[in-house]
Amino acid sequence: MVDWEFHGKQFVNCNCAYGCPCQFNALPTYGDCRAVIFFHIDSGHFGSTRLDGLNAAFAAAWPGAIHQGHGRMQPIIDQRADEAQRQALHAIMTGKETDEMSNYLAIFSAMCDTIHDPIHTAIRIDLDMEARSAACVAEGVARGRGEPVRNAKTGKAQRAGILLPDGFEFGQNEVGRGWSTATGALAIDLADSYAHWCELHFNRHGRIH
């Protein structure tokens, strides 16, 4: 296998209610799972190919819970990436050169019957984990924004998070609310639903604790 590793940050918006029961091995709120995900690589490599500073995103949908399979995924890759970087990002996002089921990207892709050809476009990611804010755009394909959950009476931002020490995506996240859309081969429209922000640190063996 190719030796690879990356460290970065991520914004996720799915169709579940705040808290997302999927994080606790329960069935999704409304029976199916739809998500738009953006991530930025602060530093990373795939073999000798550097990945520092690149962005990526994907839209994904499953007719039931993720572990029940039959999903579809639309990878979206930073147009600034050269050919080697594009191939590297696509391999990581689709579970290639990765120990089986060792991180959430490998699991998601394994649970998809269809992975559409990647789209290369300009991707802008502005996220602040501490403030639980996000404004992300993959031009012509997807967009997402996030904010904190707010007190229903006062409107004050409420801080919440999920702690999963042995998680295959994160050890701890920040939870909020999000709005996202995706078009093209996989259309998704989400409004005021579960969102989270987290640090990503992976290699081909899984999440680095």
LUMVOFI-768488 format. One record per residue (C-alpha): residue number from 0; residue in three letters; x, z, y. Coordinates in nm, 2 decimals. Each point is the difference from the previous one (the first is absolute). Layout:
resi resn xx zz yy
NUM ALA X Z Y;
...
//
This chain:
resi resn xx zz yy
0 MET 0.00 0.00 0.00;
1 VAL 0.10 -0.05 0.36;
2 ASP 0.10 0.32 0.18;
3 TRP -0.22 0.06 0.30;
4 GLU -0.11 0.28 0.23;
5 PHE -0.19 0.03 0.33;
6 HIS -0.09 0.28 0.24;
7 GLY -0.28 -0.05 0.25;
8 LYS -0.35 0.10 0.11;
9 GLN -0.35 -0.11 -0.07;
10 PHE -0.36 -0.02 0.13;
11 VAL -0.29 -0.03 -0.26;
12 ASN -0.37 -0.05 0.06;
13 CYS -0.24 -0.01 -0.29;
14 ASN -0.38 0.00 -0.03;
15 CYS -0.03 0.36 -0.14;
16 ALA -0.13 0.30 0.20;
17 TYR 0.25 0.22 0.18;
18 GLY 0.22 0.16 -0.26;
19 CYS -0.02 -0.28 -0.26;
20 PRO -0.10 0.14 -0.34;
21 CYS 0.24 -0.26 -0.16;
22 GLN 0.29 0.23 0.12;
23 PHE -0.14 0.26 -0.24;
24 ASN -0.06 -0.22 -0.31;
25 ALA -0.37 -0.02 0.08;
26 LEU -0.21 -0.32 0.04;
27 PRO -0.01 -0.17 0.34;
28 THR -0.27 0.11 0.24;
29 TYR -0.21 -0.32 -0.03;
30 GLY 0.10 -0.11 -0.34;
31 ASP 0.25 -0.27 0.10;
32 CYS 0.33 0.00 0.18;
33 ARG 0.10 -0.22 0.29;
34 ALA 0.31 0.05 0.22;
35 VAL 0.22 -0.14 0.27;
36 ILE 0.36 0.13 0.00;
37 PHE 0.29 -0.05 0.25;
38 PHE 0.35 0.12 -0.05;
39 HIS 0.33 -0.01 0.20;
40 ILE 0.34 0.02 -0.17;
41 ASP 0.24 0.20 0.20;
42 SER 0.29 -0.07 -0.24;
43 GLY 0.02 -0.16 -0.33;
44 HIS 0.16 -0.25 -0.23;
45 PHE -0.09 -0.22 -0.30;
46 GLY 0.33 -0.06 -0.18;
47 SER 0.23 -0.13 0.28;
48 THR -0.30 -0.11 0.22;
49 ARG -0.06 0.24 0.30;
50 LEU -0.36 0.08 0.08;
51 ASP 0.05 0.22 0.31;
52 GLY -0.26 -0.03 0.27;
53 LEU -0.24 -0.23 -0.19;
54 ASN -0.38 0.05 -0.02;
55 ALA -0.25 -0.08 -0.27;
56 ALA -0.37 0.05 -0.08;
57 PHE -0.25 -0.08 -0.26;
58 ALA -0.38 0.01 -0.06;
59 ALA -0.13 0.10 -0.34;
60 ALA -0.34 0.05 -0.16;
61 TRP -0.12 0.12 -0.34;
62 PRO -0.36 -0.01 -0.12;
63 GLY 0.03 0.36 -0.12;
64 ALA 0.27 0.26 0.00;
65 ILE 0.36 -0.13 0.02;
66 HIS 0.08 0.11 -0.35;
67 GLN -0.29 -0.20 -0.14;
68 GLY 0.18 -0.32 0.11;
69 HIS -0.13 -0.35 0.08;
70 GLY 0.12 0.02 0.35;
71 ARG 0.12 -0.26 0.25;
72 MET 0.30 0.02 0.24;
73 GLN 0.11 -0.20 0.30;
74 PRO 0.36 0.07 0.09;
75 ILE 0.10 -0.06 0.37;
76 ILE 0.37 -0.03 0.09;
77 ASP 0.19 0.01 0.33;
78 GLN 0.07 -0.35 0.12;
79 ARG 0.33 0.12 0.14;
80 ALA 0.13 0.04 -0.36;
81 ASP 0.23 -0.27 -0.14;
82 GLU -0.07 -0.15 -0.34;
83 ALA 0.20 0.27 -0.19;
84 GLN -0.17 0.28 0.19;
85 ARG -0.35 -0.16 -0.07;
86 GLN 0.07 -0.02 -0.37;
87 ALA 0.13 0.36 0.00;
88 LEU -0.30 0.14 0.19;
89 HIS -0.24 -0.19 -0.23;
90 ALA 0.17 0.12 -0.31;
91 ILE -0.02 0.37 0.12;
92 MET -0.36 -0.03 0.11;
93 THR -0.11 -0.15 -0.34;
94 GLY 0.19 0.24 -0.22;
95 LYS 0.28 -0.23 -0.11;
96 GLU 0.35 0.14 -0.07;
97 THR -0.17 0.34 -0.02;
98 ASP -0.05 0.25 -0.28;
99 GLU -0.35 -0.04 -0.14;
100 MET -0.27 0.19 0.19;
101 SER 0.27 0.20 0.19;
102 ASN -0.13 -0.03 0.35;
103 TYR -0.33 -0.09 0.16;
104 LEU 0.10 -0.37 0.07;
105 ALA 0.07 -0.05 -0.36;
106 ILE -0.32 0.17 -0.10;
107 PHE -0.22 -0.19 0.25;
108 SER 0.14 -0.34 -0.10;
109 ALA -0.03 0.08 -0.37;
110 MET -0.37 0.08 0.05;
111 CYS -0.06 -0.34 0.17;
112 ASP -0.12 -0.31 -0.19;
113 THR 0.08 -0.21 0.30;
114 ILE 0.30 0.02 0.24;
115 HIS -0.04 -0.27 0.26;
116 ASP 0.29 -0.20 0.14;
117 PRO 0.17 0.20 0.28;
118 ILE -0.08 -0.08 0.36;
119 HIS 0.29 0.00 0.25;
120 THR -0.09 0.10 0.35;
121 ALA 0.10 0.22 0.29;
122 ILE -0.07 0.36 -0.08;
123 ARG -0.01 0.28 0.27;
124 ILE -0.01 0.36 -0.11;
125 ASP -0.03 0.28 0.25;
126 LEU -0.07 0.33 -0.17;
127 ASP 0.06 0.37 0.07;
128 MET -0.04 0.23 -0.29;
129 GLU 0.00 0.32 0.20;
130 ALA -0.27 -0.13 0.24;
131 ARG -0.19 -0.17 -0.29;
132 SER -0.02 -0.32 0.20;
133 ALA 0.06 -0.36 -0.11;
134 ALA -0.05 -0.35 0.14;
135 CYS 0.11 -0.27 -0.25;
136 VAL -0.05 -0.38 0.01;
137 ALA 0.10 -0.27 -0.25;
138 GLU -0.08 -0.30 0.22;
139 GLY -0.29 -0.21 -0.12;
140 VAL -0.04 0.20 -0.32;
141 ALA -0.05 0.38 0.04;
142 ARG -0.02 0.28 0.24;
143 GLY -0.04 0.38 -0.01;
144 ARG -0.02 0.29 0.23;
145 GLY -0.01 0.37 -0.06;
146 GLU -0.06 0.33 0.17;
147 PRO -0.05 0.37 -0.09;
148 VAL -0.31 0.14 -0.15;
149 ARG -0.18 0.18 0.29;
150 ASN -0.22 0.31 0.03;
151 ALA -0.36 -0.12 0.00;
152 LYS -0.09 0.24 0.28;
153 THR 0.31 0.01 0.23;
154 GLY 0.16 -0.33 -0.08;
155 LYS 0.33 0.18 -0.04;
156 ALA 0.25 -0.16 -0.24;
157 GLN 0.02 0.18 -0.34;
158 ARG 0.31 0.00 -0.21;
159 ALA -0.03 -0.05 -0.37;
160 GLY 0.23 -0.11 -0.28;
161 ILE 0.03 -0.03 -0.38;
162 LEU 0.29 0.16 -0.19;
163 LEU 0.10 -0.18 -0.32;
164 PRO 0.35 0.12 -0.10;
165 ASP 0.00 -0.24 -0.31;
166 GLY -0.18 -0.29 0.17;
167 PHE 0.10 -0.36 -0.07;
168 GLU -0.07 -0.10 0.36;
169 PHE 0.08 0.31 0.21;
170 GLY 0.07 0.37 -0.02;
171 GLN -0.20 0.08 0.31;
172 ASN -0.20 -0.21 0.24;
173 GLU -0.19 0.03 0.32;
174 VAL -0.37 -0.08 -0.02;
175 GLY -0.22 -0.16 0.26;
176 ARG -0.26 -0.28 0.04;
177 GLY 0.04 -0.37 0.02;
178 TRP -0.15 -0.34 0.08;
179 SER 0.14 -0.31 -0.16;
180 THR -0.07 -0.37 -0.08;
181 ALA 0.15 -0.26 -0.21;
182 THR -0.08 -0.37 -0.03;
183 GLY 0.12 -0.29 -0.21;
184 ALA 0.00 0.01 -0.38;
185 LEU -0.12 0.37 0.01;
186 ALA -0.25 0.10 0.27;
187 ILE -0.03 0.37 0.08;
188 ASP -0.18 0.18 0.28;
189 LEU 0.04 0.38 0.03;
190 ALA -0.14 0.23 0.27;
191 ASP 0.06 0.37 0.06;
192 SER 0.12 0.08 -0.35;
193 TYR 0.29 0.17 -0.17;
194 ALA 0.35 -0.06 0.14;
195 HIS 0.34 0.15 -0.06;
196 TRP 0.35 -0.02 0.13;
197 CYS 0.30 0.08 -0.22;
198 GLU 0.37 -0.04 -0.05;
199 LEU 0.11 -0.25 -0.27;
200 HIS 0.33 0.04 -0.19;
201 PHE 0.02 -0.20 -0.32;
202 ASN 0.25 -0.16 -0.24;
203 ARG -0.06 -0.19 -0.32;
204 HIS -0.05 0.33 -0.19;
205 GLY -0.28 0.12 0.22;
206 ARG -0.05 0.23 0.30;
207 ILE 0.32 0.18 0.12;
208 HIS -0.08 0.37 0.05;
//
